[in-house]
Amino acid sequence: MLSIFHRELRSCFYTASAYVFMLVFLMLGSVFFAVGNLASRSGDIGAFLWNMGYLWMLLTPILTMRTYAAERQNRTDTLLFSSPVSLRSIVLGKYLAGCAVLLFTVSLSLIYAVITAVYGRLYIGEALCAYLGFILQGCTFLAIDMFISARSRTPVTAAVWALGINLLLWLTDAAAEAVSSSVISDLLSRFSPYMRTLPFRQGQLSPANICWFLSVIGLMLFLTTRTLDARRWREG
């Protein structure tokens, strides 16, 4: 698994995907922080990360579109299937490499928390909860979009489908806020990665929502493994 992790991590930086991911994250993050915090003199890091959470919808497809689809397009996936490493280890190694890039990128945003602490008041506990929810949300989108990459034939197709699914999840969140029926709203909220981060944004550590995020990640990794296994038997 470690060999897959290192190979995938190098691949992210050999191509432009990791650099584009980090650049767009920091550029838009700076805009959000300037408008939402500096201009209004707000020290609410939770609100900043809540707004930043919508960036995952756009950014994780950049990081995941080549993960499996590029190997399928270049017909190098046969080398992957013939590897002595199990498919489960391959999927986990690739996912952890993506998470490493994501976590490194998120760590760069700590500069905004430092600025808030220097020029205002930063509540450490609330900030940590907000960051935990933000990271769990990003890792969940990463797992979903990697599954989509495993189902796609080309990186472009993977990116388009991932963006579409992410947008659908965002619309689920918007629909939950728009409908008048509390029953339907509650049902839609249960499937929304955005609403699941709300307690973290408010500084509350939510074990139920942590379990939800981890369950979705586990399900997506399992489905990715099954997808690759089915393709290996079909093409082998």
One Martini backbone bead per residue (centre of mass of N, CA, C, O) as a GRO file, in nm:
protein
  236
    1MET     BB    1   0.056   0.063  -0.019
    2LEU     BB    2   0.298   0.263  -0.001
    3SER     BB    3   0.374   0.252  -0.300
    4ILE     BB    4   0.109   0.372  -0.401
    5PHE     BB    5   0.119   0.631  -0.240
    6HIS     BB    6   0.387   0.743  -0.358
    7ARG     BB    7   0.308   0.731  -0.658
    8GLU     BB    8   0.054   0.914  -0.639
    9LEU     BB    9   0.192   1.160  -0.515
   10ARG     BB   10   0.387   1.208  -0.749
   11SER     BB   11   0.170   1.235  -0.970
   12CYS     BB   12   0.035   1.495  -0.863
   13PHE     BB   13   0.319   1.665  -0.910
   14TYR     BB   14   0.380   1.598  -1.211
   15THR     BB   15   0.126   1.716  -1.241
   16ALA     BB   16  -0.116   1.986  -1.221
   17SER     BB   17  -0.335   1.914  -1.010
   18ALA     BB   18  -0.216   2.003  -0.733
   19TYR     BB   19  -0.152   2.299  -0.812
   20VAL     BB   20  -0.436   2.382  -0.892
   21PHE     BB   21  -0.572   2.311  -0.630
   22MET     BB   22  -0.404   2.507  -0.447
   23LEU     BB   23  -0.439   2.772  -0.602
   24VAL     BB   24  -0.749   2.795  -0.595
   25PHE     BB   25  -0.782   2.772  -0.292
   26LEU     BB   26  -0.611   3.029  -0.215
   27MET     BB   27  -0.749   3.240  -0.386
   28LEU     BB   28  -1.044   3.200  -0.280
   29GLY     BB   29  -0.972   3.213   0.020
   30SER     BB   30  -0.877   3.509   0.016
   31VAL     BB   31  -1.143   3.628  -0.074
   32PHE     BB   32  -1.324   3.522   0.154
   33PHE     BB   33  -1.158   3.650   0.387
   34ALA     BB   34  -1.169   3.946   0.296
   35VAL     BB   35  -1.484   3.967   0.282
   36GLY     BB   36  -1.582   3.798   0.550
   37ASN     BB   37  -1.353   3.921   0.763
   38LEU     BB   38  -1.195   4.184   0.709
   39ALA     BB   39  -1.423   4.379   0.614
   40SER     BB   40  -1.610   4.287   0.881
   41ARG     BB   41  -1.440   4.208   1.132
   42SER     BB   42  -1.426   3.890   1.150
   43GLY     BB   43  -1.360   3.589   1.373
   44ASP     BB   44  -1.521   3.367   1.197
   45ILE     BB   45  -1.401   3.067   1.097
   46GLY     BB   46  -1.654   2.896   1.052
   47ALA     BB   47  -1.775   3.071   0.823
   48PHE     BB   48  -1.537   3.046   0.632
   49LEU     BB   49  -1.543   2.728   0.609
   50TRP     BB   50  -1.830   2.707   0.508
   51ASN     BB   51  -1.773   2.852   0.239
   52MET     BB   52  -1.530   2.668   0.155
   53GLY     BB   53  -1.691   2.398   0.125
   54TYR     BB   54  -1.790   2.465  -0.175
   55LEU     BB   55  -1.512   2.405  -0.316
   56TRP     BB   56  -1.514   2.095  -0.331
   57MET     BB   57  -1.701   2.075  -0.576
   58LEU     BB   58  -1.459   2.188  -0.769
   59LEU     BB   59  -1.176   2.049  -0.668
   60THR     BB   60  -1.183   1.732  -0.647
   61PRO     BB   61  -1.192   1.668  -0.956
   62ILE     BB   62  -0.899   1.757  -1.010
   63LEU     BB   63  -0.768   1.528  -0.821
   64THR     BB   64  -0.946   1.258  -0.942
   65MET     BB   65  -0.969   1.225  -1.261
   66ARG     BB   66  -0.684   1.044  -1.289
   67THR     BB   67  -0.670   0.803  -1.096
   68TYR     BB   68  -0.829   0.589  -1.311
   69ALA     BB   69  -0.900   0.703  -1.597
   70ALA     BB   70  -0.610   0.731  -1.714
   71GLU     BB   71  -0.540   0.427  -1.703
   72ARG     BB   72  -0.771   0.341  -1.889
   73GLN     BB   73  -0.698   0.516  -2.135
   74ASN     BB   74  -0.383   0.399  -2.141
   75ARG     BB   75  -0.384   0.090  -2.058
   76THR     BB   76  -0.249   0.058  -1.742
   77ASP     BB   77  -0.449  -0.119  -1.563
   78THR     BB   78  -0.319  -0.400  -1.604
   79LEU     BB   79  -0.084  -0.346  -1.411
   80LEU     BB   80  -0.263  -0.312  -1.165
   81PHE     BB   81  -0.404  -0.597  -1.175
   82SER     BB   82  -0.107  -0.753  -1.172
   83SER     BB   83  -0.052  -0.678  -0.901
   84PRO     BB   84   0.040  -0.794  -0.580
   85VAL     BB   85  -0.148  -0.590  -0.494
   86SER     BB   86  -0.426  -0.521  -0.360
   87LEU     BB   87  -0.709  -0.348  -0.429
   88ARG     BB   88  -0.748  -0.231  -0.150
   89SER     BB   89  -0.461  -0.103  -0.135
   90ILE     BB   90  -0.483   0.072  -0.384
   91VAL     BB   91  -0.726   0.242  -0.298
   92LEU     BB   92  -0.605   0.342  -0.030
   93GLY     BB   93  -0.346   0.470  -0.142
   94LYS     BB   94  -0.484   0.676  -0.330
   95TYR     BB   95  -0.657   0.813  -0.114
   96LEU     BB   96  -0.427   0.903   0.081
   97ALA     BB   97  -0.288   1.084  -0.124
   98GLY     BB   98  -0.523   1.280  -0.157
   99CYS     BB   99  -0.537   1.355   0.146
  100ALA     BB  100  -0.254   1.477   0.166
  101VAL     BB  101  -0.305   1.711  -0.025
  102LEU     BB  102  -0.548   1.825   0.126
  103LEU     BB  103  -0.409   1.873   0.404
  104PHE     BB  104  -0.188   2.060   0.303
  105THR     BB  105  -0.380   2.275   0.193
  106VAL     BB  106  -0.529   2.333   0.459
  107SER     BB  107  -0.274   2.422   0.620
  108LEU     BB  108  -0.243   2.694   0.461
  109SER     BB  109  -0.509   2.823   0.600
  110LEU     BB  110  -0.388   2.897   0.886
  111ILE     BB  111  -0.320   3.194   0.826
  112TYR     BB  112  -0.608   3.296   0.890
  113ALA     BB  113  -0.604   3.221   1.190
  114VAL     BB  114  -0.360   3.392   1.265
  115ILE     BB  115  -0.477   3.665   1.184
  116THR     BB  116  -0.716   3.648   1.378
  117ALA     BB  117  -0.544   3.624   1.642
  118VAL     BB  118  -0.386   3.895   1.610
  119TYR     BB  119  -0.654   4.096   1.528
  120GLY     BB  120  -0.824   3.914   1.728
  121ARG     BB  121  -1.054   3.650   1.813
  122LEU     BB  122  -0.968   3.309   1.893
  123TYR     BB  123  -1.143   3.005   1.912
  124ILE     BB  124  -1.002   2.709   1.932
  125GLY     BB  125  -1.232   2.501   1.956
  126GLU     BB  126  -1.403   2.606   1.718
  127ALA     BB  127  -1.181   2.585   1.503
  128LEU     BB  128  -1.132   2.279   1.523
  129CYS     BB  129  -1.418   2.191   1.451
  130ALA     BB  130  -1.429   2.330   1.175
  131TYR     BB  131  -1.185   2.177   1.053
  132LEU     BB  132  -1.294   1.893   1.082
  133GLY     BB  133  -1.544   1.930   0.901
  134PHE     BB  134  -1.389   2.026   0.650
  135ILE     BB  135  -1.216   1.769   0.611
  136LEU     BB  136  -1.441   1.557   0.600
  137GLN     BB  137  -1.577   1.677   0.354
  138GLY     BB  138  -1.337   1.655   0.157
  139CYS     BB  139  -1.291   1.342   0.189
  140THR     BB  140  -1.571   1.266   0.082
  141PHE     BB  141  -1.547   1.387  -0.201
  142LEU     BB  142  -1.299   1.223  -0.275
  143ALA     BB  143  -1.436   0.942  -0.264
  144ILE     BB  144  -1.660   0.996  -0.468
  145ASP     BB  145  -1.471   1.088  -0.711
  146MET     BB  146  -1.309   0.822  -0.727
  147PHE     BB  147  -1.542   0.645  -0.806
  148ILE     BB  148  -1.602   0.795  -1.068
  149SER     BB  149  -1.324   0.741  -1.197
  150ALA     BB  150  -1.362   0.424  -1.197
  151ARG     BB  151  -1.624   0.463  -1.404
  152SER     BB  152  -1.434   0.596  -1.609
  153ARG     BB  153  -1.259   0.650  -1.926
  154THR     BB  154  -1.198   0.958  -1.865
  155PRO     BB  155  -1.101   1.244  -1.711
  156VAL     BB  156  -1.321   1.429  -1.824
  157THR     BB  157  -1.560   1.254  -1.747
  158ALA     BB  158  -1.497   1.248  -1.445
  159ALA     BB  159  -1.518   1.555  -1.395
  160VAL     BB  160  -1.810   1.596  -1.493
  161TRP     BB  161  -1.949   1.391  -1.306
  162ALA     BB  162  -1.842   1.502  -1.038
  163LEU     BB  163  -1.962   1.783  -1.066
  164GLY     BB  164  -2.256   1.686  -1.090
  165ILE     BB  165  -2.277   1.539  -0.817
  166ASN     BB  166  -2.191   1.778  -0.640
  167LEU     BB  167  -2.424   1.960  -0.733
  168LEU     BB  168  -2.649   1.775  -0.633
  169LEU     BB  169  -2.571   1.799  -0.333
  170TRP     BB  170  -2.614   2.103  -0.323
  171LEU     BB  171  -2.917   2.093  -0.405
  172THR     BB  172  -3.002   1.934  -0.159
  173ASP     BB  173  -2.936   2.159   0.037
  174ALA     BB  174  -3.117   2.378  -0.093
  175ALA     BB  175  -3.383   2.215  -0.071
  176ALA     BB  176  -3.386   2.186   0.240
  177GLU     BB  177  -3.424   2.507   0.274
  178ALA     BB  178  -3.686   2.547   0.080
  179VAL     BB  179  -3.871   2.362   0.200
  180SER     BB  180  -4.162   2.339   0.406
  181SER     BB  181  -4.116   2.054   0.482
  182SER     BB  182  -3.973   1.902   0.753
  183VAL     BB  183  -3.946   1.611   0.655
  184ILE     BB  184  -3.801   1.663   0.384
  185SER     BB  185  -3.573   1.836   0.495
  186ASP     BB  186  -3.456   1.617   0.683
  187LEU     BB  187  -3.401   1.407   0.461
  188LEU     BB  188  -3.206   1.580   0.287
  189SER     BB  189  -2.998   1.646   0.516
  190ARG     BB  190  -2.891   1.348   0.548
  191PHE     BB  191  -2.747   1.377   0.238
  192SER     BB  192  -2.577   1.632   0.333
  193PRO     BB  193  -2.251   1.745   0.361
  194TYR     BB  194  -2.317   2.036   0.452
  195MET     BB  195  -2.513   1.995   0.697
  196ARG     BB  196  -2.304   1.810   0.855
  197THR     BB  197  -2.115   2.077   0.925
  198LEU     BB  198  -2.277   2.269   1.111
  199PRO     BB  199  -2.185   2.191   1.401
  200PHE     BB  200  -1.884   2.261   1.350
  201ARG     BB  201  -1.931   2.562   1.279
  202GLN     BB  202  -2.056   2.592   1.592
  203GLY     BB  203  -1.848   2.416   1.783
  204GLN     BB  204  -1.948   2.111   1.745
  205LEU     BB  205  -1.906   1.787   1.849
  206SER     BB  206  -2.011   1.524   1.612
  207PRO     BB  207  -2.034   1.188   1.616
  208ALA     BB  208  -2.257   1.130   1.406
  209ASN     BB  209  -2.115   1.289   1.169
  210ILE     BB  210  -1.853   1.137   1.171
  211CYS     BB  211  -1.980   0.862   1.103
  212TRP     BB  212  -2.103   0.949   0.835
  213PHE     BB  213  -1.846   1.022   0.685
  214LEU     BB  214  -1.699   0.747   0.727
  215SER     BB  215  -1.919   0.576   0.588
  216VAL     BB  216  -1.902   0.704   0.308
  217ILE     BB  217  -1.607   0.649   0.260
  218GLY     BB  218  -1.622   0.340   0.292
  219LEU     BB  219  -1.829   0.294   0.066
  220MET     BB  220  -1.666   0.417  -0.171
  221LEU     BB  221  -1.420   0.228  -0.146
  222PHE     BB  222  -1.576  -0.032  -0.188
  223LEU     BB  223  -1.696   0.039  -0.469
  224THR     BB  224  -1.425   0.078  -0.606
  225THR     BB  225  -1.320  -0.208  -0.564
  226ARG     BB  226  -1.557  -0.351  -0.713
  227THR     BB  227  -1.516  -0.213  -0.985
  228LEU     BB  228  -1.226  -0.316  -1.038
  229ASP     BB  229  -1.288  -0.616  -1.009
  230ALA     BB  230  -1.495  -0.636  -1.239
  231ARG     BB  231  -1.297  -0.535  -1.462
  232ARG     BB  232  -1.083  -0.751  -1.433
  233TRP     BB  233  -1.271  -0.994  -1.510
  234ARG     BB  234  -1.375  -0.876  -1.782
  235GLU     BB  235  -1.066  -0.820  -1.907
  236GLY     BB  236  -0.911  -1.101  -1.807
   0.00000   0.00000   0.00000
